Amino acid sequence: MATELKKKYGLLTAICMVVGIVVGSGVFFKAEKILQVTGGNLKLGILAWIIGGIIMIICAYAFSVMATKYEKVNGVVDYAEAAVGEKYGYIVGWFLSTIYYPTLTMALAWLSARYTLVVFMGENADISGGLCLALSAFYLVGSYALNTLSPILSGKFQVSTTFIKLVPLLLMAVVGTIYGLTSDNGCTIQNFSTVVDPNVTTTDAIFGAVCATVFAYEGWIIATSINAELKDAKKNLPKALVIGAFIIVAIYVLYYVGLAGAIPNAEMMANGQTGAKNAFAAVFGKVMGTGIFVFVIVSCLGTLNGLMLGCSRGLYSIASRNRGPSPKVLSHLDPHTNMPANSSIVALLLCAAWLLYFYCSSLSDFSAKLGIFAFDPTELPIVTIYPFYIPIFIKMMTNKSFKGFNRFVSPVLAIAGSVFMVIAAFYAHLKEIPGYLIIFAVIMIIGLFFMNKKPAKN
């Protein structure tokens, strides 16, 4: 029977996982929201993308330094455990497994379903209806099956979809910019020179927009979950994190500028889920624009695949340390696929539970009945990862094995970026935070009951 995860992924897969998890979902989903919270101020929107990207690069670099020293079964949990202690590592692992991974994963399943309906139904697509919810559940199960039954095929799917998802982004970045500057119908100059809603304050716009970029940029840390399965992980994982982070920021900013050349900001802000599709249709024509938009769906599915890959290993990373509920059961590896099958099943159930909550809190009229407990699970749970990073970065500065820039400058910059994200969350979601913190506290308290290490049994 297999007891350890095998080395089965190379550097290209790791880079594609970093880029593939992050790129291709939030950039489509949050582009319209960033315009809304900035009042259609394109310059502030671009600044927000750059600020969010810089914070991601700084944090990715700091973790890449950690990756050169530690390698076990789940990158960020390894780093938390090595830097702060085993119990803190468990707390981080519990948060990732029960809140962070599942909320990101279910959001991508819903986004994939949303854009699928937009392609087939256009403006008539009901993104809050039962069909969208059912399709979301189907995508969740399909991604789970692919990762659990054939991890090698899942890795190949990750690589292929990463290259596929770059097609619509790069096309819009290049062609959209040219179209916006040269065509009679181009909107680049208009969108840069006018503001739809001048009453939005700069402070609210920046903090709200940066908070929105969190979903678009987040997920890169999940790539560390395969470090035990990555060939020459101490060398390849740092490269993947840093190279992937720079690629992501460049693609996002260029795409956002290209999008501004397609349609007026006011139209993008008003059309919701069809805004991106309208932009592609304006630049490439209705038929070709729809065809290219199909790549958007593929890119979302690729991101979903990468997230499920990390999500399925969440509880396994805890159980492999002999902690958490039923560690013997959740640390079991399938002898045929070398995958944590039991951990994957529980992960799928958690994703389904968060999908149901997302539907109730954000898509249906039931949100009124939830009261203070109605919050957006595509932002607040994701921002929460940054406070968890801070103790790790502080401990990095006390580690004498790190020298100079890596020991002092890098952690300080990462702490500053993490604090900025927390402040942005307070500005953007002040009314939602109390209810979220109550739910967060309940889940974490439940985890504390399973913290103590179970005695090993022969």
Backbone torsions as a table, in degrees:
resi	resn	phi	psi	omega
1	MET	NA	138.0	-179.7
2	ALA	-71.3	135.4	179.0
3	THR	-119.3	-13.8	-179.8
4	GLU	-131.8	148.2	175.8
5	LEU	-71.9	137.6	-176.5
6	LYS	-90.1	155.5	176.3
7	LYS	-76.7	110.9	-175.2
8	LYS	-134.6	-4.3	-178.2
9	TYR	-116.8	144.8	178.7
10	GLY	-105.7	-175.5	-177.4
11	LEU	-60.5	-42.6	-178.6
12	LEU	-60.2	-42.8	178.7
13	THR	-62.9	-39.9	-179.6
14	ALA	-64.7	-44.8	178.2
15	ILE	-63.5	-43.8	179.6
16	CYS	-64.7	-30.5	178.2
17	MET	-70.8	-43.4	177.4
18	VAL	-60.1	-53.2	-179.3
19	VAL	-67.7	-42.1	-175.1
20	GLY	-67.7	-35.0	178.9
21	ILE	-70.6	-40.2	-173.8
22	VAL	-83.2	-52.6	-173.2
23	VAL	-77.4	141.5	168.2
24	GLY	106.3	9.0	178.0
25	SER	-139.8	-68.0	-177.4
26	GLY	-62.6	-30.8	-179.3
27	VAL	-64.5	-32.0	175.8
28	PHE	-81.0	-39.9	-174.0
29	PHE	-71.6	-42.1	-172.0
30	LYS	-95.9	-10.0	-179.6
31	ALA	-57.5	-43.6	-179.1
32	GLU	-69.0	-38.2	-178.8
33	LYS	-67.1	-38.7	179.3
34	ILE	-62.5	-38.4	175.2
35	LEU	-64.5	-38.8	-178.8
36	GLN	-66.6	-46.5	-176.6
37	VAL	-73.7	-20.8	176.3
38	THR	-93.9	1.2	-179.6
39	GLY	69.4	27.3	179.9
40	GLY	78.9	18.5	178.0
41	ASN	-85.9	101.3	-173.6
42	LEU	-64.2	-37.8	-178.2
43	LYS	-64.5	-43.2	178.2
44	LEU	-66.9	-34.5	177.4
45	GLY	-62.6	-45.3	178.3
46	ILE	-64.0	-40.7	177.9
47	LEU	-60.3	-39.8	178.8
48	ALA	-63.8	-42.7	177.2
49	TRP	-60.1	-40.9	-178.6
50	ILE	-68.8	-43.5	179.4
51	ILE	-62.2	-47.9	178.3
52	GLY	-60.2	-38.9	179.5
53	GLY	-67.5	-40.6	179.0
54	ILE	-63.3	-41.6	178.3
55	ILE	-62.4	-41.6	178.1
56	MET	-62.6	-44.6	-178.8
57	ILE	-62.7	-43.4	-179.6
58	ILE	-62.8	-47.1	179.9
59	CYS	-66.1	-39.4	178.3
60	ALA	-63.4	-39.2	178.6
61	TYR	-65.4	-43.5	179.6
62	ALA	-59.9	-42.6	178.7
63	PHE	-72.1	-26.6	176.8
64	SER	-66.9	-31.9	175.1
65	VAL	-65.8	-43.1	177.0
66	MET	-62.5	-36.2	-176.4
67	ALA	-65.8	-21.6	178.0
68	THR	-75.5	-11.8	-175.8
69	LYS	-110.5	-33.5	-170.1
70	TYR	-123.5	141.3	-179.9
71	GLU	-153.9	114.9	177.9
72	LYS	-139.1	-105.8	-177.0
73	VAL	-125.5	-10.9	178.9
74	ASN	-157.6	100.0	-171.2
75	GLY	-33.8	-67.6	-172.7
76	VAL	-64.1	-32.7	176.0
77	VAL	-68.1	-40.4	175.9
78	ASP	-57.7	-46.0	-175.9
79	TYR	-67.6	-40.9	177.8
80	ALA	-63.4	-41.7	-179.5
81	GLU	-66.3	-45.2	-177.9
82	ALA	-69.2	-37.4	-175.0
83	ALA	-82.6	-44.9	-172.1
84	VAL	-108.0	-35.0	-179.5
85	GLY	142.5	164.6	-175.7
86	GLU	-63.1	-40.4	-177.5
87	LYS	-68.5	-37.8	177.4
88	TYR	-67.6	-38.0	175.7
89	GLY	-59.2	-39.6	178.0
90	TYR	-65.2	-43.6	-179.4
91	ILE	-60.6	-44.5	177.8
92	VAL	-62.5	-44.9	179.9
93	GLY	-61.6	-39.3	179.4
94	TRP	-65.8	-43.6	177.5
95	PHE	-61.3	-45.9	-179.8
96	LEU	-60.7	-43.4	-173.1
97	SER	-73.7	-34.4	-172.9
98	THR	-102.6	-21.0	-176.8
99	ILE	-123.3	-58.9	-170.3
100	TYR	-65.4	-59.8	-179.3
101	TYR	-57.9	-50.5	-176.2
102	PRO	-63.8	-37.5	-179.3
103	THR	-68.0	-41.2	176.7
104	LEU	-63.6	-44.4	-175.7
105	THR	-65.7	-46.0	-179.1
106	MET	-66.1	-34.2	179.1
107	ALA	-63.1	-37.5	179.2
108	LEU	-71.5	-33.8	175.5
109	ALA	-63.1	-42.0	179.0
110	TRP	-67.6	-41.4	178.9
111	LEU	-62.4	-41.7	178.3
112	SER	-60.5	-42.7	178.8
113	ALA	-67.3	-41.4	-179.3
114	ARG	-58.7	-49.1	-177.2
115	TYR	-73.5	-27.1	174.0
116	THR	-62.4	-44.9	179.5
117	LEU	-67.8	-34.0	178.5
118	VAL	-63.2	-39.9	179.3
119	VAL	-64.0	-43.4	-174.3
120	PHE	-88.2	-25.3	-173.6
121	MET	-120.3	-8.4	177.8
122	GLY	60.5	-135.6	-178.0
123	GLU	-66.7	-14.9	179.8
124	ASN	-85.0	-1.0	-178.9
125	ALA	-64.6	126.6	178.9
126	ASP	-99.8	98.0	-175.1
127	ILE	-78.0	-5.6	178.3
128	SER	-112.4	7.1	-177.9
129	GLY	-87.4	176.4	-177.9
130	GLY	-64.9	-33.8	-179.6
131	LEU	-63.4	-43.0	179.5
132	CYS	-65.0	-40.6	179.3
133	LEU	-66.1	-41.7	179.3
134	ALA	-65.1	-41.9	178.8
135	LEU	-66.2	-36.2	175.9
136	SER	-60.2	-44.8	179.4
137	ALA	-63.9	-38.9	178.5
138	PHE	-62.4	-44.5	179.0
139	TYR	-63.8	-37.6	177.3
140	LEU	-60.4	-50.1	-178.7
141	VAL	-64.0	-41.0	179.7
142	GLY	-62.4	-42.1	179.1
143	SER	-67.0	-40.3	176.8
144	TYR	-60.2	-45.5	-178.6
145	ALA	-62.8	-42.5	-179.5
146	LEU	-62.6	-44.6	-178.2
147	ASN	-71.1	-37.3	-175.2
148	THR	-80.3	-38.8	-175.2
149	LEU	-87.0	-29.2	-177.9
150	SER	-146.0	80.5	-178.2
151	PRO	-62.8	-31.5	178.3
152	ILE	-66.7	-45.0	177.2
153	LEU	-63.1	-37.1	177.7
154	SER	-61.4	-41.9	177.8
155	GLY	-62.9	-42.3	178.6
156	LYS	-66.2	-38.1	177.1
157	PHE	-62.8	-37.8	179.1
158	GLN	-62.9	-43.9	-179.9
159	VAL	-65.0	-47.6	-176.3
160	SER	-65.7	-43.1	-179.4
161	THR	-69.5	-26.8	176.8
162	THR	-62.6	-44.8	178.9
163	PHE	-70.6	-36.7	179.2
164	ILE	-64.2	-42.1	-175.2
165	LYS	-69.9	-19.5	177.7
166	LEU	-73.3	-19.7	-177.7
167	VAL	-58.5	-58.3	-178.3
168	PRO	-65.6	-33.5	-178.6
169	LEU	-67.4	-47.7	-178.9
170	LEU	-70.4	-36.9	177.1
171	LEU	-61.7	-45.9	179.2
172	MET	-67.6	-37.7	179.9
173	ALA	-61.3	-44.9	-176.3
174	VAL	-84.4	-58.8	-175.8
175	VAL	-67.3	-39.3	-180.0
176	GLY	-63.0	-38.8	178.5
177	THR	-67.5	-44.9	178.3
178	ILE	-62.7	-45.3	178.7
179	TYR	-59.5	-44.0	-177.1
180	GLY	-65.5	-28.2	-177.3
181	LEU	-95.0	-24.5	-173.3
182	THR	-112.3	-27.2	-176.5
183	SER	-79.8	151.6	176.9
184	ASP	-64.4	-28.0	-180.0
185	ASN	-94.8	2.7	-179.3
186	GLY	-64.8	149.4	-172.2
187	CYS	-122.0	6.7	-173.7
188	THR	-57.9	-54.0	-177.2
189	ILE	-63.6	-42.1	179.3
190	GLN	-60.5	-46.1	-176.7
191	ASN	-70.0	-30.9	178.7
192	PHE	-76.7	-28.7	-172.6
193	SER	-96.8	-12.7	-178.2
194	THR	-121.7	153.2	176.7
195	VAL	-120.2	127.8	-176.5
196	VAL	-66.1	-47.0	-179.0
197	ASP	-126.0	93.9	-176.9
198	PRO	-71.1	-7.2	-178.5
199	ASN	-78.6	-13.1	179.3
200	VAL	-73.0	126.2	-179.4
201	THR	-74.1	152.4	-177.7
202	THR	-62.4	-41.5	-178.8
203	THR	-62.0	-50.7	179.2
204	ASP	-60.8	-39.2	-178.4
205	ALA	-64.4	-47.5	-177.1
206	ILE	-65.1	-51.3	-177.6
207	PHE	-64.1	-42.5	179.3
208	GLY	-65.1	-41.1	-178.8
209	ALA	-70.4	-41.4	178.5
210	VAL	-63.1	-40.0	177.9
211	CYS	-62.0	-36.0	178.2
212	ALA	-68.7	-32.2	179.9
213	THR	-69.7	-18.0	-178.0
214	VAL	-56.3	-45.7	179.7
215	PHE	-63.4	-39.5	-178.0
216	ALA	-68.1	-34.9	-177.2
217	TYR	-92.6	-20.7	-170.9
218	GLU	-75.6	159.4	179.0
219	GLY	117.1	-20.0	-177.4
220	TRP	-59.1	-33.2	-177.5
221	ILE	-65.1	-22.9	-179.4
222	ILE	-66.2	-24.1	178.1
223	ALA	-60.9	-25.1	178.7
224	THR	-71.1	-12.8	-178.6
225	SER	-70.4	-14.6	179.9
226	ILE	-103.2	16.4	-175.4
227	ASN	-62.5	-29.0	177.9
228	ALA	-73.7	-16.1	-179.1
229	GLU	-108.8	5.7	-177.2
230	LEU	-98.7	128.2	179.1
231	LYS	-66.1	132.3	-178.8
232	ASP	49.6	55.2	-172.0
233	ALA	-60.1	-38.1	-176.7
234	LYS	-66.4	-20.0	177.9
235	LYS	-99.8	-43.0	-173.0
236	ASN	-81.6	-34.8	-177.9
237	LEU	-65.0	-44.9	175.8
238	PRO	-58.3	-41.7	178.2
239	LYS	-61.2	-44.5	-177.7
240	ALA	-63.0	-42.2	-178.1
241	LEU	-63.7	-48.8	-175.5
242	VAL	-73.2	-47.8	179.5
243	ILE	-61.1	-45.8	-179.9
244	GLY	-61.4	-40.1	-178.6
245	ALA	-63.5	-44.0	179.7
246	PHE	-65.8	-39.7	178.2
247	ILE	-60.4	-42.5	-177.1
248	ILE	-63.0	-48.8	-177.9
249	VAL	-61.3	-45.1	-179.5
250	ALA	-60.6	-45.1	-178.8
251	ILE	-63.3	-44.5	-176.7
252	TYR	-63.0	-47.9	-177.6
253	VAL	-64.4	-44.3	180.0
254	LEU	-64.4	-40.5	178.1
255	TYR	-63.7	-43.1	-178.2
256	TYR	-62.7	-39.7	177.1
257	VAL	-67.3	-42.6	178.2
258	GLY	-62.1	-39.5	179.1
259	LEU	-61.7	-35.1	-179.4
260	ALA	-66.8	-18.9	179.0
261	GLY	-85.2	-10.3	-172.8
262	ALA	-87.5	-53.9	-177.2
263	ILE	-138.3	157.8	178.6
264	PRO	-60.4	148.8	179.3
265	ASN	-57.5	-38.6	-179.4
266	ALA	-60.3	-40.4	179.2
267	GLU	-68.7	-40.7	178.1
268	MET	-62.4	-40.5	-179.3
269	MET	-68.8	-33.0	-172.9
270	ALA	-86.4	-20.5	-170.5
271	ASN	-95.7	2.4	173.6
272	GLY	54.4	-127.4	-173.4
273	GLN	-66.4	-19.2	-179.7
274	THR	-92.5	-1.4	-177.2
275	GLY	-58.9	-49.1	-179.3
276	ALA	-64.1	-40.1	179.3
277	LYS	-63.5	-41.1	177.9
278	ASN	-61.9	-36.9	179.3
279	ALA	-65.4	-43.6	178.3
280	PHE	-64.6	-40.0	179.3
281	ALA	-65.6	-35.8	-179.6
282	ALA	-66.4	-36.8	-177.0
283	VAL	-84.7	-43.3	-171.3
284	PHE	-107.6	-1.0	-175.8
285	GLY	92.4	158.3	-173.2
286	LYS	-63.3	-46.8	-176.4
287	VAL	-69.0	-52.7	-178.9
288	MET	-66.4	-35.5	178.5
289	GLY	-62.7	-40.8	177.4
290	THR	-66.3	-40.8	178.5
291	GLY	-60.8	-43.2	178.7
292	ILE	-67.1	-33.6	-179.1
293	PHE	-66.6	-22.8	174.7
294	VAL	-60.5	-33.6	176.6
295	PHE	-62.2	-28.6	177.7
296	VAL	-63.2	-41.4	178.3
297	ILE	-63.5	-44.6	178.9
298	VAL	-60.3	-40.5	-179.5
299	SER	-64.9	-39.2	177.2
300	CYS	-64.6	-40.4	178.3
301	LEU	-66.1	-35.5	176.5
302	GLY	-65.1	-40.7	176.7
303	THR	-64.5	-43.1	177.0
304	LEU	-58.1	-41.4	179.8
305	ASN	-61.3	-45.2	-180.0
306	GLY	-65.5	-39.1	178.6
307	LEU	-66.4	-41.8	178.4
308	MET	-64.7	-33.5	177.8
309	LEU	-59.8	-43.9	177.6
310	GLY	-75.1	-40.1	-178.0
311	CYS	-60.6	-40.3	-177.2
312	SER	-66.6	-19.0	-179.4
313	ARG	-98.5	-0.8	-175.2
314	GLY	-58.8	-62.0	-178.6
315	LEU	-69.1	-26.8	175.9
316	TYR	-61.7	-38.9	-178.7
317	SER	-63.6	-31.7	176.5
318	ILE	-76.6	-47.5	-177.0
319	ALA	-63.7	-33.2	179.8
320	SER	-65.3	-17.3	176.0
321	ARG	-96.2	8.6	178.6
322	ASN	65.1	33.3	176.5
323	ARG	-124.4	172.1	177.4
324	GLY	83.6	178.4	-179.7
325	PRO	-70.5	132.9	176.5
326	SER	45.0	60.8	-177.3
327	PRO	-60.4	-32.9	179.8
328	LYS	-65.0	-37.4	-179.0
329	VAL	-74.8	-47.0	-174.2
330	LEU	-77.5	-14.6	177.3
331	SER	-92.6	1.4	-179.2
332	HIS	-68.6	134.3	175.5
333	LEU	-110.1	134.2	177.2
334	ASP	-65.0	126.2	-176.4
335	PRO	-65.7	-21.1	-177.7
336	HIS	-91.1	-38.1	-176.6
337	THR	-105.0	-10.9	-175.7
338	ASN	56.6	37.7	179.2
339	MET	-118.0	145.9	176.6
340	PRO	-74.8	80.2	-171.7
341	ALA	-60.5	-44.8	-178.0
342	ASN	-67.1	-41.2	176.2
343	SER	-61.3	-38.0	-179.8
344	SER	-64.6	-39.2	-179.7
345	ILE	-63.5	-46.8	179.6
346	VAL	-64.1	-38.4	178.3
347	ALA	-60.9	-41.8	178.6
348	LEU	-61.8	-41.5	179.1
349	LEU	-65.0	-39.5	178.1
350	LEU	-65.7	-40.1	176.2
351	CYS	-60.9	-42.2	179.7
352	ALA	-64.3	-40.2	179.7
353	ALA	-64.4	-42.9	178.8
354	TRP	-70.3	-31.2	175.7
355	LEU	-64.4	-42.3	178.0
356	LEU	-63.8	-41.4	178.2
357	TYR	-64.1	-43.3	179.5
358	PHE	-58.4	-42.4	178.8
359	TYR	-62.3	-44.0	-177.5
360	CYS	-70.9	-37.7	-173.0
361	SER	-88.4	-27.3	-171.3
362	SER	-123.6	-18.5	-173.2
363	LEU	-116.2	-17.6	-174.9
364	SER	-120.9	171.3	178.1
365	ASP	-71.6	-9.6	-178.4
366	PHE	-67.3	-16.1	-178.3
367	SER	-58.0	-32.1	179.6
368	ALA	-63.9	-33.4	-179.9
369	LYS	-75.4	-21.9	179.1
370	LEU	-77.0	-19.1	177.6
371	GLY	60.9	-127.8	-177.8
372	ILE	-69.3	-13.3	-177.9
373	PHE	-87.2	5.3	176.2
374	ALA	-91.6	109.4	177.9
375	PHE	-138.0	165.1	-178.6
376	ASP	-84.8	106.6	-178.2
377	PRO	-75.6	1.0	176.7
378	THR	-91.2	-1.4	180.0
379	GLU	-129.7	-60.0	-174.0
380	LEU	-57.5	-47.9	178.7
381	PRO	-61.9	-28.4	-177.7
382	ILE	-77.3	-40.2	177.5
383	VAL	-63.1	-30.2	-176.0
384	THR	-60.1	-22.5	-179.4
385	ILE	-63.3	-29.1	-175.9
386	TYR	-66.8	-42.4	173.9
387	PRO	-59.8	-32.1	177.8
388	PHE	-67.7	-27.1	179.6
389	TYR	-70.5	-32.7	-169.2
390	ILE	-56.6	-49.3	178.3
391	PRO	-59.7	-32.4	178.6
392	ILE	-66.0	-44.8	179.8
393	PHE	-66.2	-36.6	177.9
394	ILE	-63.4	-43.9	179.9
395	LYS	-66.5	-28.1	177.0
396	MET	-58.3	-34.2	-177.4
397	MET	-73.0	-16.5	178.3
398	THR	-96.4	-3.6	-178.7
399	ASN	-87.6	110.0	-175.3
400	LYS	-72.5	-11.6	177.8
401	SER	-73.8	-19.1	173.4
402	PHE	-90.7	143.3	-175.1
403	LYS	-120.7	149.6	169.7
404	GLY	48.8	-119.4	-176.5
405	PHE	-57.5	-43.6	-177.0
406	ASN	-68.2	-26.5	-177.5
407	ARG	-88.1	-34.9	-172.6
408	PHE	-116.5	-56.2	-173.4
409	VAL	-66.2	-49.8	-178.0
410	SER	-58.6	-49.1	178.6
411	PRO	-63.6	-38.5	-179.5
412	VAL	-63.4	-44.3	178.1
413	LEU	-63.8	-39.4	179.6
414	ALA	-66.1	-38.8	177.4
415	ILE	-64.4	-44.2	179.1
416	ALA	-60.1	-42.5	178.1
417	GLY	-63.9	-40.0	179.8
418	SER	-66.3	-42.3	178.0
419	VAL	-63.7	-39.8	178.0
420	PHE	-58.9	-42.6	180.0
421	MET	-63.1	-39.6	179.2
422	VAL	-65.1	-44.1	178.2
423	ILE	-61.8	-41.9	178.9
424	ALA	-60.9	-39.3	179.4
425	ALA	-64.1	-40.2	178.1
426	PHE	-64.1	-40.3	178.3
427	TYR	-65.6	-42.2	-172.4
428	ALA	-84.2	-28.2	-172.0
429	HIS	-133.2	35.4	-174.0
430	LEU	-54.9	-43.8	-177.0
431	LYS	-70.9	-26.6	-177.1
432	GLU	-86.7	-18.9	-171.4
433	ILE	-62.4	-44.1	-179.1
434	PRO	-56.3	-47.8	179.8
435	GLY	-63.3	-41.2	179.1
436	TYR	-63.1	-43.7	-177.5
437	LEU	-64.6	-32.5	177.0
438	ILE	-65.3	-48.2	178.9
439	ILE	-63.0	-43.5	177.7
440	PHE	-57.8	-45.6	-178.4
441	ALA	-63.4	-41.9	179.6
442	VAL	-61.0	-46.0	-179.7
443	ILE	-63.6	-41.6	-179.2
444	MET	-69.7	-36.2	177.4
445	ILE	-64.5	-40.3	175.7
446	ILE	-58.1	-42.0	179.0
447	GLY	-62.5	-33.0	-179.1
448	LEU	-63.3	-28.7	179.4
449	PHE	-66.8	-19.8	-179.3
450	PHE	-110.0	15.8	-173.4
451	MET	-71.8	-43.1	-172.6
452	ASN	-59.8	138.7	-177.1
453	LYS	-67.6	130.9	179.4
454	LYS	-78.9	142.5	177.9
455	PRO	-64.3	136.0	-179.7
456	ALA	-67.2	140.6	178.0
457	LYS	-117.9	137.6	177.3
458	ASN	-76.5	NA	NA
